[in-house]
Amino acid sequence: MFISRLRNLPVMDVAGDQLGRVRDVIVQRRADGRPPRVKGLLVDLFAQHRIFISMARVRNVDPTQVVISGVLNTRRFERRESEILVIGDLFDRAAERVDRQSSAVVFDVAMQTTRVHEWELSEVAIRDGRPRTFSRRGHVTILDWDEVRISGLGDTRQGTEHLLAEFEDMKPADIARELHNMTPERRTEIANALDDQKLADALEELPEDEQVQLIQGFDPQRAADVLEEMDPDDAADLIGELAPEVAERLLNQMEPQEAKDVRRLLIYEEHTAGGMMTPEPVILPPDSTVAEALATVRDAELTPALACMVYVCRAPLETPTGRYVGGVHFQRLLREPPSTLVSALIDSELQPLLSETKLYAVSRYFATYNLVNAPVVDGTYRLLGAVTVDDVLDHVLPPDWRGTQLDALSTQPTPDARRDRGREVSSG
């Protein structure tokens, strides 16, 4: 069975309940030259962590599912030194046939059962060409395991091409966790291969020191491109951590409008409403209708926090706006006829924050009024932006909270604790 076909198969117990999905296959190198032995499966539980399932627990593998039985250990997986992840470590790795010199990469790997009812790797599908060409084209040849020499088999660092494919279906926070667990050199290598938008989204979820390390490792134009894709408030926070001469150089490389938004945020103290706000809330003129407001907040690029409130202002409608009129909650829009004017639905009790309002007052304001999004104005009542609850949490939590959270998500017990003393549940 080729292992790529196992990827994402549901893992079921004998009662027919789904426990998770297959992420990878774990094999162990053998010193006698025999093909690696298949030890088990790496499974993503619905509790959002990965566990080891021994092949001894696997009762059936078919094209639609994997069925297991017996006692299931739910401790987080930790790789042992002799173990290899087939998809993560072998796919896209440089390889060559033993009987000839030619450039190829591993396209797929097959496993089979042995006479003693164990599993081992049996065949390798190689694709002509060089690794990291970011192409799946090329002639594919299937060879026995001993007919192929895989480059750096002892190096279990995942191929860049395959890792990028993995990131396609991952959320920014999960990508950030993967980057956080890498060495600085590897983190920089992968970050260089990511597109600007995906990297910007992940960068916002990393600890500040790792954000700075990555940005300073790019050439100025790439760094500016990534900063342009970040939310202006997050970009301002990051630029504020850089040396003044570096920050100015990057701002000069950015598009003028994007740089203007960031520069405007940099003038405010960090722990104030102005320092936490985004300058791009949803803004409409007083004569807009409910239908127009709902069409605006339907924009897929808006975060849920920003989309939950519409602000009504006099022209100009870009921040800093004309006079701030008031805010309308998204839920109120859903309850009113489409032709109703938004100016008639303003929440008169929602008082805006001043840009200089301190963090402690902002956090109490959010807690008191159960808000997700709040307006920020200047002394002349012009709307400057909006603070969202995630901005408040970023500043209320300890400075190293992102790193602590990523470490907690990645925390894995010792191997013995994982496989011998883990919390066990019956799977059938």
C-alpha positions as CSV (number, residue, x, y, z in Angstrom):
1,M,0.0,0.0,0.0
2,F,1.4,3.4,-1.0
3,I,1.5,5.7,2.0
4,S,0.2,8.8,0.2
5,R,-3.1,7.0,0.1
6,L,-3.3,6.7,3.9
7,R,-3.0,10.5,4.3
8,N,-6.2,11.9,5.9
9,L,-8.0,8.5,6.0
10,P,-10.4,8.4,9.0
11,V,-9.3,6.3,11.9
12,M,-12.3,4.3,13.3
13,D,-12.7,2.1,16.3
14,V,-14.4,-1.3,16.0
15,A,-17.7,0.3,17.0
16,G,-17.7,2.5,14.0
17,D,-16.8,5.8,15.8
18,Q,-14.3,8.1,14.2
19,L,-11.3,9.0,16.4
20,G,-9.3,11.2,14.1
21,R,-7.3,11.1,10.8
22,V,-4.0,9.7,9.6
23,R,-1.3,12.3,9.3
24,D,1.8,10.1,8.7
25,V,3.4,6.7,9.1
26,I,6.2,6.2,11.6
27,V,9.0,3.8,10.7
28,Q,12.2,2.8,12.4
29,R,15.6,2.4,10.7
30,R,17.3,-1.0,11.0
31,A,21.0,-1.5,11.3
32,D,21.2,-4.7,9.2
33,G,20.3,-3.0,5.9
34,R,16.8,-4.3,5.8
35,P,13.9,-1.9,4.9
36,P,12.7,0.2,7.8
37,R,10.1,-1.4,10.0
38,V,6.7,0.3,10.3
39,K,6.0,1.1,13.9
40,G,2.7,2.8,13.8
41,L,0.6,5.7,12.6
42,L,0.7,9.4,13.5
43,V,-2.9,10.4,14.0
44,D,-4.5,13.8,14.4
45,L,-7.2,13.5,17.1
46,F,-10.2,15.7,17.0
47,A,-8.8,17.1,20.3
48,Q,-6.2,18.8,18.0
49,H,-3.1,17.0,19.0
50,R,-1.1,14.1,17.5
51,I,-0.7,10.7,19.0
52,F,1.1,7.4,18.2
53,I,-0.9,4.3,17.4
54,S,1.0,1.1,17.3
55,M,0.6,-1.1,14.2
56,A,-0.4,-3.9,16.6
57,R,-3.6,-1.9,17.2
58,V,-4.4,-1.7,13.5
59,R,-7.0,-4.3,12.5
60,N,-7.8,-3.2,8.9
61,V,-6.5,-0.7,6.4
62,D,-8.4,-0.1,3.2
63,P,-8.8,2.8,0.7
64,T,-11.6,4.4,2.8
65,Q,-10.5,4.0,6.5
66,V,-8.2,2.6,9.1
67,V,-9.8,0.4,11.8
68,I,-8.1,0.0,15.2
69,S,-8.9,-1.9,18.4
70,G,-7.7,-2.3,21.9
71,V,-6.4,0.4,24.3
72,L,-5.6,3.7,22.8
73,N,-2.9,6.0,24.3
74,T,-3.8,9.6,23.9
75,R,-0.5,11.2,25.0
76,R,1.0,13.6,22.5
77,F,3.5,12.1,20.1
78,E,7.2,12.6,20.5
79,R,9.6,11.3,17.9
80,R,12.4,9.0,19.0
81,E,15.9,9.3,17.5
82,S,15.7,6.3,15.3
83,E,12.2,7.1,13.9
84,I,11.3,8.5,10.5
85,L,8.1,10.1,9.4
86,V,7.6,8.8,5.9
87,I,5.5,11.7,4.5
88,G,7.2,14.4,6.5
89,D,10.8,13.2,6.1
90,L,11.1,11.1,2.9
91,F,8.7,12.7,0.4
92,D,10.5,15.1,-2.0
93,R,13.9,14.0,-0.7
94,A,16.7,13.6,-3.2
95,A,17.2,10.0,-4.3
96,E,19.0,7.9,-7.0
97,R,18.9,4.4,-8.3
98,V,21.6,2.1,-7.1
99,D,22.4,0.9,-10.6
100,R,22.8,4.3,-12.2
101,Q,23.7,8.0,-11.5
102,S,20.6,10.2,-12.1
103,S,18.8,13.0,-10.3
104,A,15.4,12.1,-8.8
105,V,13.2,12.7,-5.8
106,V,11.0,10.5,-3.7
107,F,7.5,10.7,-4.9
108,D,5.8,8.1,-2.8
109,V,6.7,5.1,-0.6
110,A,4.9,1.7,-0.2
111,M,4.6,-0.6,2.8
112,Q,3.7,-4.3,3.0
113,T,3.2,-7.0,5.6
114,T,5.9,-9.6,6.3
115,R,5.7,-13.2,7.1
116,V,5.8,-12.5,10.8
117,H,2.8,-10.1,10.5
118,E,4.7,-6.9,10.8
119,W,4.8,-4.1,8.3
120,E,7.9,-2.7,6.5
121,L,8.7,-0.4,3.7
122,S,8.8,-2.3,0.4
123,E,8.9,0.1,-2.6
124,V,9.9,3.6,-3.5
125,A,8.3,5.7,-6.3
126,I,10.9,8.2,-7.6
127,R,10.3,11.1,-9.9
128,D,12.9,12.2,-12.4
129,G,14.3,15.7,-11.7
130,R,15.9,17.7,-8.9
131,P,14.4,18.3,-5.4
132,R,12.6,21.5,-4.5
133,T,11.6,22.3,-8.1
134,F,8.0,22.9,-6.8
135,S,6.7,20.7,-9.6
136,R,5.0,17.3,-9.4
137,R,5.8,16.6,-13.1
138,G,8.3,14.1,-14.3
139,H,8.4,10.4,-15.1
140,V,7.7,8.2,-12.0
141,T,9.4,4.8,-11.6
142,I,8.6,2.3,-8.9
143,L,11.5,0.4,-7.5
144,D,12.2,-2.0,-4.6
145,W,13.5,-0.4,-1.4
146,D,17.0,-1.8,-1.8
147,E,17.2,-0.5,-5.4
148,V,17.0,3.2,-4.3
149,R,19.5,5.3,-2.3
150,I,17.8,8.1,-0.5
151,S,19.9,11.1,0.3
152,G,20.6,11.9,3.9
153,L,18.2,9.3,5.3
154,G,19.5,10.0,8.8
155,D,18.5,13.7,8.4
156,T,14.9,13.9,9.4
157,R,14.3,17.4,8.4
158,Q,11.1,17.7,6.3
159,G,11.4,18.7,2.6
160,T,10.5,22.2,1.9
161,E,8.2,21.5,-1.0
162,H,6.1,19.0,1.0
163,L,6.0,21.2,4.1
164,L,4.6,24.1,2.0
165,A,1.9,21.8,0.7
166,E,1.1,20.9,4.3
167,F,0.8,24.6,5.2
168,E,-1.9,25.1,2.5
169,D,-4.6,23.6,4.7
170,M,-3.4,24.9,8.0
171,K,-4.6,28.0,10.0
172,P,-2.1,30.8,10.7
173,A,-1.8,29.8,14.3
174,D,-0.9,26.3,13.4
175,I,1.7,27.4,10.9
176,A,3.1,29.7,13.6
177,R,3.4,26.7,15.9
178,E,5.3,24.7,13.3
179,L,7.7,27.7,12.7
180,H,8.1,28.2,16.4
181,N,9.3,24.6,16.8
182,M,12.0,25.0,14.2
183,T,15.6,26.1,14.6
184,P,16.1,29.8,13.6
185,E,17.9,28.7,10.4
186,R,15.2,26.3,9.4
187,R,12.5,28.9,10.3
188,T,14.2,31.4,8.0
189,E,14.4,28.9,5.2
190,I,10.7,28.0,5.3
191,A,9.7,31.6,5.8
192,N,11.6,32.6,2.6
193,A,9.6,29.9,0.7
194,L,6.2,31.0,1.9
195,D,4.1,33.6,0.0
196,D,3.8,37.0,1.5
197,Q,0.2,36.7,2.7
198,K,0.6,33.3,4.4
199,L,3.8,34.4,6.0
200,A,2.2,37.7,7.2
201,D,-0.7,35.8,8.8
202,A,1.6,33.4,10.6
203,L,4.0,36.1,11.6
204,E,1.2,37.9,13.6
205,E,0.9,34.7,15.7
206,L,4.6,34.4,16.6
207,P,6.4,35.8,19.6
208,E,7.9,39.2,19.1
209,D,11.5,38.1,19.2
210,E,10.8,35.5,16.4
211,Q,9.0,38.1,14.3
212,V,12.0,40.4,14.6
213,Q,14.4,37.7,13.8
214,L,12.5,36.8,10.6
215,I,12.0,40.3,9.4
216,Q,15.6,41.3,9.9
217,G,16.7,38.2,7.9
218,F,14.8,39.3,4.8
219,D,16.1,41.7,2.2
220,P,14.4,45.1,2.7
221,Q,11.9,44.7,-0.2
222,R,10.7,41.3,0.9
223,A,10.4,42.5,4.5
224,A,8.3,45.5,3.3
225,D,6.1,43.3,1.1
226,V,5.3,41.1,4.1
227,L,4.6,44.1,6.4
228,E,2.2,45.4,3.8
229,E,0.2,42.2,4.1
230,M,0.0,42.4,7.9
231,D,-2.8,44.2,9.7
232,P,-1.5,47.8,10.2
233,D,-1.6,47.6,14.0
234,D,0.4,44.3,14.0
235,A,2.9,45.8,11.5
236,A,3.3,48.9,13.7
237,D,3.9,46.7,16.7
238,L,6.6,44.8,14.8
239,I,8.3,47.9,13.3
240,G,8.3,49.4,16.8
241,E,10.6,46.6,18.0
242,L,13.2,47.3,15.3
243,A,16.1,49.7,15.5
244,P,15.0,53.2,14.3
245,E,17.2,53.2,11.2
246,V,15.9,49.7,10.2
247,A,12.3,50.7,10.8
248,E,12.7,53.8,8.7
249,R,14.3,51.9,5.8
250,L,11.4,49.4,5.7
251,L,8.8,52.1,5.9
252,N,10.4,53.8,2.9
253,Q,10.2,50.5,1.0
254,M,6.5,50.0,1.7
255,E,3.7,51.3,-0.5
256,P,3.0,55.0,0.5
257,Q,-0.6,54.4,1.7
258,E,0.4,51.3,3.7
259,A,3.3,53.1,5.3
260,K,1.1,56.1,6.1
261,D,-1.2,53.9,8.1
262,V,1.6,52.4,10.0
263,R,3.4,55.7,10.7
264,R,0.2,57.1,12.0
265,L,-0.1,54.3,14.5
266,L,3.5,54.7,15.6
267,I,2.8,58.1,17.1
268,Y,0.6,56.7,19.8
269,E,1.9,55.1,23.0
270,E,1.8,51.3,22.9
271,H,-0.6,50.7,25.8
272,T,-3.3,53.2,24.7
273,A,-6.4,52.9,22.6
274,G,-4.5,54.6,19.7
275,G,-1.6,52.2,20.0
276,M,-3.8,49.2,19.9
277,M,-6.3,50.2,17.2
278,T,-6.6,49.2,13.6
279,P,-7.1,52.2,11.2
280,E,-9.4,50.1,8.9
281,P,-12.8,49.6,10.5
282,V,-16.0,49.3,8.5
283,I,-17.1,52.9,7.8
284,L,-20.3,54.0,6.0
285,P,-22.0,57.4,5.4
286,P,-25.2,58.3,7.2
287,D,-27.4,57.7,4.1
288,S,-26.3,54.0,3.7
289,T,-28.9,51.4,4.0
290,V,-29.0,48.1,6.0
291,A,-28.6,46.2,2.7
292,E,-25.4,48.2,1.8
293,A,-24.0,47.7,5.3
294,L,-24.6,43.9,5.2
295,A,-23.0,43.7,1.8
296,T,-19.9,45.5,3.2
297,V,-19.4,43.3,6.2
298,R,-19.8,40.2,4.0
299,D,-16.3,40.9,2.7
300,A,-14.3,37.7,3.3
301,E,-11.2,39.6,4.1
302,L,-12.7,41.3,7.1
303,T,-12.0,39.6,10.4
304,P,-15.1,38.5,12.5
305,A,-14.1,41.1,15.1
306,L,-14.1,44.0,12.6
307,A,-17.2,42.8,10.8
308,C,-19.4,42.9,13.9
309,M,-19.6,46.7,14.0
310,V,-20.3,49.3,11.4
311,Y,-19.3,52.9,12.1
312,V,-21.3,55.9,10.6
313,C,-19.3,59.0,9.9
314,R,-19.4,62.2,7.8
315,A,-17.1,62.5,4.8
316,P,-14.2,61.8,4.4
317,L,-14.8,58.1,5.1
318,E,-11.1,57.1,5.4
319,T,-9.5,57.5,8.9
320,P,-9.2,60.1,10.3
321,T,-12.8,60.6,9.1
322,G,-15.2,63.5,9.3
323,R,-17.3,63.8,12.4
324,Y,-18.1,60.4,14.0
325,V,-21.9,59.8,14.2
326,G,-22.1,56.5,15.9
327,G,-21.8,52.7,15.7
328,V,-24.3,50.0,14.6
329,H,-24.0,46.4,15.8
330,F,-24.1,43.7,13.2
331,Q,-26.9,41.8,15.0
332,R,-29.1,44.9,14.8
333,L,-28.5,45.1,11.1
334,L,-29.8,41.5,10.8
335,R,-33.1,42.4,12.5
336,E,-34.0,45.4,10.4
337,P,-35.6,45.8,6.9
338,P,-32.9,46.2,4.1
339,S,-34.1,49.7,3.2
340,T,-33.6,51.1,6.7
341,L,-30.9,53.8,7.0
342,V,-28.0,52.8,9.2
343,S,-28.0,56.2,10.8
344,A,-31.4,55.3,12.4
345,L,-30.0,52.3,14.1
346,I,-27.0,53.8,16.0
347,D,-26.3,52.6,19.5
348,S,-26.6,55.8,21.4
349,E,-25.1,54.3,24.5
350,L,-21.8,53.3,22.8
351,Q,-19.4,56.0,23.7
352,P,-16.2,56.1,21.8
353,L,-12.7,55.8,23.3
354,L,-10.2,58.6,23.1
355,S,-6.9,57.7,21.4
356,E,-5.0,58.4,24.7
357,T,-7.2,56.1,26.8
358,K,-4.9,53.8,28.8
359,L,-5.0,50.0,28.5
360,Y,-6.5,49.4,32.0
361,A,-9.4,51.7,31.1
362,V,-9.8,50.1,27.6
363,S,-9.9,46.6,29.1
364,R,-12.6,47.6,31.7
365,Y,-14.6,49.3,28.9
366,F,-14.7,46.0,26.9
367,A,-15.6,43.9,30.0
368,T,-18.3,46.3,31.1
369,Y,-20.1,46.6,27.8
370,N,-19.4,43.0,26.5
371,L,-17.8,44.4,23.3
372,V,-15.8,42.8,20.6
373,N,-15.0,46.0,18.7
374,A,-14.9,49.7,20.0
375,P,-14.4,53.0,18.2
376,V,-11.5,55.3,18.8
377,V,-11.8,59.1,18.2
378,D,-9.6,62.2,18.6
379,G,-10.4,65.4,20.4
380,T,-12.4,66.7,17.5
381,Y,-14.6,63.6,17.3
382,R,-13.1,62.2,14.2
383,L,-12.9,58.4,13.9
384,L,-9.3,57.2,14.0
385,G,-9.9,53.5,14.1
386,A,-11.2,50.6,16.1
387,V,-9.9,48.5,18.9
388,T,-10.9,44.8,18.8
389,V,-10.9,42.4,21.7
390,D,-7.9,40.5,20.4
391,D,-5.9,43.7,20.3
392,V,-6.8,44.2,24.0
393,L,-5.9,40.6,24.9
394,D,-2.5,40.9,23.1
395,H,-1.6,43.8,25.5
396,V,-3.2,42.4,28.7
397,L,-1.5,39.0,28.5
398,P,2.2,38.7,29.6
399,P,4.7,39.8,26.9
400,D,5.8,36.3,26.2
401,W,2.3,34.8,26.0
402,R,2.6,33.8,22.3
403,G,5.7,31.8,22.9
404,T,4.2,30.2,26.1
405,Q,1.1,29.3,24.2
406,L,3.0,27.8,21.3
407,D,5.2,25.8,23.7
408,A,2.1,24.5,25.5
409,L,0.5,23.4,22.2
410,S,3.7,21.6,21.3
411,T,4.6,20.3,24.7
412,Q,5.2,16.6,24.5
413,P,6.1,14.2,27.4
414,T,9.1,11.9,27.5
415,P,8.9,8.9,25.2
416,D,8.5,6.5,28.1
417,A,5.6,8.6,29.5
418,R,4.1,8.8,26.0
419,R,4.0,5.1,25.3
420,D,4.1,3.4,28.7
421,R,2.4,5.7,31.2
422,G,0.0,7.7,29.0
423,R,-3.6,8.1,29.8
424,E,-5.4,5.2,28.1
425,V,-8.9,4.9,26.8
426,S,-10.6,1.9,25.3
427,S,-11.2,2.0,21.5
428,G,-13.3,-1.1,21.3
